[in-house]
């Protein structure tokens, strides 16, 4: 049975708060002891509370002084290198959340434009797209064409290497033209098939055989889906991903 998620908030009830303090204090000291023993690192703990006049010290007063002295002997830059307060922690979380949001927006935008690109294969019109949408669509098509060209080039080089190997291993000169001709035939047969080597999104088949009309803009009697935000926020203008 999984543990119930604990709400991180001040416990108003005095007896419950005191019991929780004692339980968590024992757990904290246990974890510090395990960390020090298993990883062989110097560690100590000083825990003050309103329930006791003296603080809880682990492992001992001399052990605490030794760890503190070792810390103070470090350079000042090293002492504060990994220290931050609550404000710094929240700022780091906000920056990380903004970066994640930016990445997800790029991925969503690429999927939207990819959807439109595959819709054109079914003869759907592109009316309703503005210049920003058309530029993004052109960029994505160029990227796919470039990737396909690289795969074709790699396949041709692979077939050329195989041709050279056959030429070297041929038993006589009469077998060379036949082997080269066979490889040339294989090359011609491989080229149309290589068009399908690009990885397609899992929703490609749904786009090619849609259950209901889809597209961008209303033209030719088709229902159109808007591509992204109609206001086109400044994010897409400044995004290096779609220039």
N, C-alpha and C positions, 0 to 999 in steps of 0.2 A: 504494500500500500504506500503510495507516494505521500510525502510530507505536505501538509497544507502550507500555502504561501503565507508568510508572516507579514503583516502590515507594519511598515517602519514608521511608527508614530509613538509619541510619548504615552506611557501607560499611566492612566489617571489613578487607578486603584493602588493604594499603598502596599498592601500585602502582595498583590500580584507583581508589582514592580520590584519589590524586594526579592521575591522568589526568582524572578527572571534574572535579576542582577547576579545572584549567587550562581545560578545555573550557567549563565553565559561567562562568568568570570572563571569558573572551573574549566569550561571548554576552551577559553582563550589561553589559559596557562598550559593546558594539555597540548594545544597546538604549537605553542612556542617551544615547549620541551621537545616535542617530536621534531620540529624544524632544526633545533640546535643539535639533537642527537643524530638524526639521519643525514643531515647535510654538513655537519661539523662547522657551523657558523656561530659566531658570538651573538647572543641575544639576551635580552633582559626585559623585565616588565615592572612597571610601577603603576598601581591601580589605586586611585583615591575614590572614596565613596562617602556618602552622607550617613551610612549605617555604622561606620567604624571610625574611631579617632585616628588610628594609624593606617598608613597605606599598606596594601599587599605588595610584597617584594619578592621577585623571583629572578634568579635562583637564590641569591643571598645578597646582603648589603655589599660585601666585598666584590661579588660577581657583577653587580650593577655598576659599582665604581670603575671596575676594570673595563667594562664595555663603553661607559661614557668617556673615560680617558682615551680609549682607542679612537673613538669618534672625534673627539676634540683635536687629536693629533693629525687628523686628515686636513688637507688644504681646504680653504673656505669654499672654493669652487666645487670641490667634490662633496662637501657637506650638504650644500643646497641644490645639487644637480637634479635630484629626483624628488625634491620637496615641492609641494604646492598646497595652497589652501583651498577652501571650498569654492571661492570665486574662480581660481585658475582651473580647477577641475571642471566646473560647469562650462567655462569658455572652451576648453578642449572638447568637451562633449558636443557643444554647439557647432564647432568647426567640423568635427567628424560627421555630424548629422547633415550639415550643408553639403559636404563632399559626396556623401551617399545619395542625397537628393539630386545633385547635379548628375551623377552617374546614371541614376534611374531615369531621369528625364531624357538623357541621351539615348539610352536603350529603348525607351518607349517611342521616341521620335523615329529612330531607325526602323522599328517594327511597323509604325504607321506608314512610313514611306515605302517600306518593302511590300506592305499589303497593297498599296496603290500600284506599285510596279508589277506585281503579279496579276492584278486585276486587268491591266492593259493587255495581257496575253489572251484574255477572254473577249477582247474587243470593246471593253468599257471605255467611255470617253473620259477625257481629262478636263472638261470644262469645270469651272469653279475653283481651279488652283490659281493662286497668285504667284508672283515672281519668287517669293521665298520658298514656297512649296515646290515649284518647278526647279529651282536651283538645288534644293535638297534631293529631289528625284534624280536630277542629272548627275549629281555627285555619287549617289548610290549606284546608279547604272555604270558609271565609269569604274567604280571600285570592283563591281562584279565582273565587268569585262576584263579588267586588269588581272584579277584572280584567275579567271578562266584562261587567259593568255599564258600566264605563268604555268598552269597545269599542263596546257598543250605543249609548251616548250619543254617542260620536264619529261613528258611522255615521249616526245620526239627524240630527245637526247638518250633516253633509255633504249628506244628501239634502234638508234644508231649504234650504240655500244653493242647491242645484241648482233647487229649486222656485221660489225667488225669481228666479233668472236666467231661467227659462222664462216666469215671469209678466211680467217686464219686456220680454222679447223677443217676446211673443205678438203677432200681427198685429192681432187684434181681440178684443173681449170674449167672443165666443162660444167662442174657442179656449181661454180660461183654465180653465173648469171641466174640460174634457177633459184638459188638460195636468196640472192638479192631481190629477184622478182617476187618471191614469196613474201619476203619481209616488206617489200613495197606494197604488196596487196594487203598485208596485215596492217600497215600504217594507214592505208586509205580506209580500211574497215574500222580502225580504232577511232578515227577522228570524230565521226558523228556520235559515237557512244560516249566520247569524253564530255559532251555537252551536259550529260547528266551527272557528272562527278561532283558538281557543286552541291554542298549541303543545303537542303531546303528546310525552312522552318516547319514544325509539325503541323501548322495550320495551312500549309501550302495547298493540300488537297481540298480543304474546305473553301479556299479562295477560288480554286479552279472550278469547283462544282458547288457554287453557293446555293444555299437553300432559299435565299431571298435576295432581291436586287441589292447591290452594294456599289459604292463608288465615291467619287468626290464631285460635288456639284450636281445640279439637276439638269440633265440634257439627254435627248434621245429617249425620253420616257423612263430613265433609270432613277431609282432612289439613290441619293448620295450621302455618304458619311463625311462629316467635316474632318479634315486632316489637322489634328492638333487644335490649338486655341486660335479662334478667328482673329483675335487681337494680335497674335504673334508677339509674345513678350520679347523684351530686349535680349533675353537669354539666348534665343536662337540666332539673333543677329551677331552676337559676340562669340558664339560657340565655335571654337576651332574645329569641332567635329564635323560641321556642315558647311565650312567655307569651301 
